[in-house]
Amino acid sequence: MASTRRLAAILAADVAGYSRLMGADEQGTLERLKVHRRQLIDPKIREHHGRIVKTTGDGLLAEFPSVVDAVRCAAEVQRGMLDREPGLPARPTANPDALDYIFRGRAASNKPPSRDKYAESISLYERALALDPRSVKAQSLLAGALMARVLNNMSDAAAADIARAEGLAGQALAASPLTPLAHYAKGQVLRAQRRYEEAIPEYETALASDRNWVDALHHLGQCKLFAGAMEETIPLVEQAIRLSPRDPQLGIWYQEIGRVHLLQSRTDEAIVWHEKARNAAPAQPYIRAWLASAYALKGETERAAVELAEARRLSGDDRFSSIARLKALGYFRALVETTFFAGLRKAGMPEE
């Protein structure tokens, strides 16, 4: 059967002067934003046949069936906001070209995980920051993109990426300590550094501004898993899936649920979720490695060997060469030893 291709227009929008407004009146700003969403923004998106793809604290991405629908919606929302908030500036950054790069970077970030996706979004955020070096938004988004590349094992210079992102997140928080996006970026840095307990309050702060921030929900769930609160992980990730069932990160979310099942020795469920994850994100090496372990624990060693080989091919380093190499990365919990590592040994991974 021939596949059907569908064209769509993506509208990226965020709040003008958000950092300044949050600094002046955090609670009032959040309440006003909720009212504007409910009374103006969401109805206009529906009126022009669009749907919200993702929210990010102070911004959103919306999909429309045509460019005309997207432009008309944007113009009407902008006119409506000027009527409702006449004191707001027309743009959220001092340089309009920087804003354009930020929007393009956000659109690129909404693609499925791949090395090309991260290279594109990081390059666009770098250009925005070069044009507006004091932009808290550009600093935060660039830090988040760098950490996403590291966390998805697609960085060729992880230590350098982490150091750069840590500096950017620190600058953003120093300049605007109430900005949710800056806290999200800090959470990403801490998660990449495996400081999961410290990352949890950063994601919770981000979610306080937008309970539908799906990436923050997933990341919080992952941190709960590694901080020892595994029972809280699946509900958080399932909430993200319900809110954004066609999200480009869906494969990683599926894997998070599968990982919990494997760690709790529910091998059949782990295989189901990891196969869904592999189909949604075939270039993600960690998904392949965890699926290899699950297959091997089930006794399907040939399929396990294929997935392990693919994990090694896709990985940017040698972390899947041995159990010792994975342990050096911080895999030390007893549950991992008796499940994930046990399966990898059966799949053919050596100790050293």
N, C-alpha and C positions, 0 to 999 in steps of 0.2 A: 504494500500500500504506500503510495506516495505521501511524504510528509507535507504538512501545510505550514508555510511561513507566515508570520504575522508581524507587521510593522507597528511600532508604537512610538509615541513621543513621551519623554520624561521631563517633568518639571521639578527643578530643585529650588527650594525656598527656605529662607531662614529669617529670623527676627532682626530687624535693624536696631543697632545699639543695644543688643541683649546684655552684654557684659556691664555696660554703664547702668542699665535699668536694674539689673540684679543687685549691683552694688548699692544702689540708692534705696531699693525696696524689694527685697527678695520675694516675700510672701505675696505682696500686691502684684508684682510682675507675673508670678506663676498663675494667680487667679485671673488676671486680665487675659493672659494667653489662653487659658482654658475657655473663657467666655468667647474670645475671638474665634477660636477653633469651632466651638459649638454653634455660634450664631452666624459666622461669615465664611470661614475658610472651608470647613468640611461641606457645608451645603453647596458652595460654589463648585467645588470639585465634583460632587455628584451631579449637579445641574449640567455640567459640561462633559458628562459621561466618563469621568475619571475615577480612579481609585488610589488611595494612599498605599504606597508600597512599603514605606519605612518611615519611622519618626526617629529623630536623633536629638532629643532634648529641646534645642532651640530651632530645629529645622525639620523638613520633611521632603520626601521624594514621592511624587505622584505620577501615575501612568495614565496616558490619554490615548484614544484610538487615532488621533490625528494631531498634527502640529497646530492647526487652526484652533482646535478645542483647547489645547494647552495654553496658547497665547491669549485667547479670549479669557480663559479662567484667570491667568496671571494678571491681566490688565484689570479685570473686575475686582479681584482681591486687593490689588494695590490701591485702586480708587477707593474701595471700601475702607481700607486701613487708614488712608489719609483723612477720610471723613471721621473715622472713629478715634484716631490718634494724630491729630494735626501737628503735634510737636515733634513727632519722630522724624529722623533724617531719612532721606530717600534711599540711602545705601548703608549697609552695616560695616563698611570699611572705607578708609580714606581714599583708596585707589580702586576705581571701578574695574580696571583690568585684573587686579588681584582677586576681586570678587568673581569675575568670570572664570579664572583658573580654579578657585575654590569650588564653584558649581560643577565645573568639568571634572575635577578630582572626585567629587562626591558621586557623580554619575559613573565614573570608572570604578570606584570602590564598590558599586552595586553589582559588579559582575562576579561570576563564580571564582573561587580561589585559583590563581595560577601565577606563575612568575611574571608573565606579561602584564597581568592585571595590576600587580603590586608595583611593577616598574612604571607603568603609566600613571597610576594615581599618585605615587610618590613624586614623580617628575612634575606633575601639575601643581601639587601643594608646594614644592620647592620654588616654583616660579611665582606662586602667589606670595610666599614669604619674602622672596627677593624684592618684590615690588612694595610690600608692606611689612617690614621686619617686626613691627610692634603688634601685628594682628594676633590676638589670642586665638582666634578661630583657626588661622593658618598653622600656628604653632601646635595647637591641640590635634588638628586633623593629620598633620604630618607625623606627629609622634604616634598617633593611633595606627596609621598606615604602616609605619616602620615596624611596630610591634606585631601587627597582624601578619606581616611577612615572616617575622621570626617565629611566632607561635605556630604558624602553619608549615614550619620547616622548609621554607622556600627562600631563605636568605643565605648568601654566600659569605656574609661577614656579620654574623649575629652579634658578636660582642660590640662591634662598632655601631650597629643599628641600635642596640640597647642603650649605649652611652649617649648617642645623639638624641634619642627619644626621651631619655631621662632629663637631659638638659632642657629640651623644648617644653616638656610638661612642667618642669620647675619654673621656667620663665612664665608660662601661661598662668600658673597658680599664683605666682608672686604678683603678677599684674592684675589678676582678676580672681581672687580666691573663692568667689561664689559661683563661678561659671561651671555648669554641669559638664560641659564638654571637656574642660580641663581636668576635672576629677575623673572622667572616663579615661582620658589619656594616661593619667597617673595610674589608674587601675590596670591598664594594659601593660605599663612598664613593670609594675610589681608582679603581675601574673607571669610575664616573661622571665622575671628573676626568681620565680617560684616562691614568692613571698605572699602566699595565698591569703593568709589571715589578715595581712595588711591591705591587700587588694579589696577585700570584701566591703569595708566601709566606703571605699571610693566608688565602687559600682552602686552601692546603696544610695549614696549621695546623688549620683547621676539619675537613678531611677526615681528619686523623690520629686524630680522635676517632670518626669514623664514615665508613668508606670507601664507604658506600651513600648518602651525602648528595647526592642527585641535582642539586639546584640548584647546589651548590658544584662538582660535576663539570662542569656546563655552563659556569658562569662562569669556571672555571679554563681550560677549553678555549677560550673566547673570548679570554681574556687571552693565552694562548699564541699565538693567531692574530695579534693585534695587536702582540705582542712579537717576532714574527719566527720563531716555532716552529710554523708552520702545520701541519706534518706530525703534530703531537701533538693537534690539535683534534678531528678526526673520531673517533678512538678514545675520547676522553673523553666526547664527546657521545653516541656510540653506547652506551657503558656506561650513561649516564643513561637512555637510551630503553629499554634492556633491563631495567633495574631498575624503571622506572615507565612502562610502555607506554601508560597512560591518563592520564598527568599533564596537568593543565591548562596547563602551560607547553610542551606538546609542539610546538605550532606554532613557537615561538621556537627550540626545539632543532632542528627540521627545517630552519629557515632557516639556522642556523649551518652545517649540513652543506652546504646549497645554496650558501652564500656561499663556502665553501672551493672548491667545484667551479667556481664562476664565476671566482674569482680565479686559478684554474689553467687557465682557458679550456676547461673541460669544460661547454660550454653546455647540451647536452642533459640531462646529469645535474643541472645547476643548475636547469633548468626543472622537472624532475620533483620535486625536493625543495622548491622554492619554491611550486609548486602545492599540494603537501601541506601546507606551512606556511600558505598562505593559507586553505585549507579548514579548518584547525584553529584559526586565529586571524585571522579576517577583519577585525578592527578594528585590526590592528597595521600602522601606516603604513610602517615600514621593510621589511616583507615585500613590500608592494606595490611599493615603489620598486626593490628588487632584482629582483623578478620582471619589472618593466617593462624593466629593463636587459637581462635575459636574453632576453626576447622580442625586443627590438630587435636584439640581436646575432644572433639567429636569423633575422632578416628579417621578423618578424611585427610590423610597426610599428603597425598598428591596435590590436592587443591591448596592445601596449606603452603606447600613448597612454592607453588606458582605465585601466590599472593606475597610471600616473603621476598621472593626474587623481584617482584614488581616494587615493593616498598624500598628495596635497596636501590633499584634503578631510579626511582623518582626522588629519592632523598638527596639533599644537597651536601651531605657529609657521610661519614661511615658509621653513624649511630646504630644501624641495624646489622652491623657486622658480627656482634657478639653480645652475650648477656652482660659481660663486664662493662662494655661500652655504654649500654643503656643504664646500668647502675651508676656509672660515673655522672650521668645526667640528672640523677636525683631519684631514680626509681628504687625505693627502698622499703616501701610498706609491705607488711606481711601478706596482704591480700594480693598484691601484684606478684609476689614470689610464688604463691600457690595457684595462680590462675594465668595471668598474662605470660609470665616467664615460663611456667610449666608448659604452656602451649607452644611457645616459641622453641623450646628445647625439642619438643616432639616434631616441630616443623623443620628441624635441622639446624637451628642456630647454635653455634658452639659457645662454651663458657668464656673462652678468652679470644 
